[in-house]
Each structure stands twice: as structure tokens, then as C-alpha cells.
């Protein structure tokens, strides 16, 4: 996701962030309609959670950049891990560097009733 930081009045710095601890459905290249729907839900949840008045957002466990030039970070909102909140809502899965048997079709294969 993209984040505008404001380190000083009248000055903002754009940051592209990749949550370090989760994998979410693809927004730009969904592989099925379910993945597209879940991606929208995840995006809406992140915007709503981070956009609440008075939300305290912290970046930690900074891990450099990924291949898409996004900053790798763990994000907490009011002391709660944003990635864990997404996993709890079924809008993300725990991320590791290897898929460990999970395919990129994960969101399409794990449909309710299948």
C-alpha cells in the first residue's frame, strides 16, 4: 500500500509499503473473481483501519526493499499488528519467503464449499 508520511509541517514523503508478515490477495492481477473481491475487502479494511481519526501507525522490523521497490515493514495500528488483523479476518495469510506448498492460486482454490 502507499502511505504519505508527514515528518514536518507542509512536507510529505510518499512510501510504498509491503507488509512483511502477510500475503494478501492481488489487487492488480487477481486470478479469479474471489481473489478480486477479497483484495478489495483487504484494501478497504486497511484504509478504514489506518484512516481512523487519531490512529497511531508505527512501522517496525524494517527489512529493506523488495523487488518492486516497496519498503518491507511490520505495521501496527494502535498497538495491533495490521498483518495479524488481516489474517484474523481471512483477508491475508502468513507470509514466508517460500510458498511452502501454497500456490499463487491460493485465493481461488480455497473457496467456501470447495
Helices and strands as residue ranges (DSSP letters): E 2-8, E 11-19, E 22-24, H 33-51, E 57-60, E 71-77, E 80-81, H 82-88, E 92-94, H 106-109
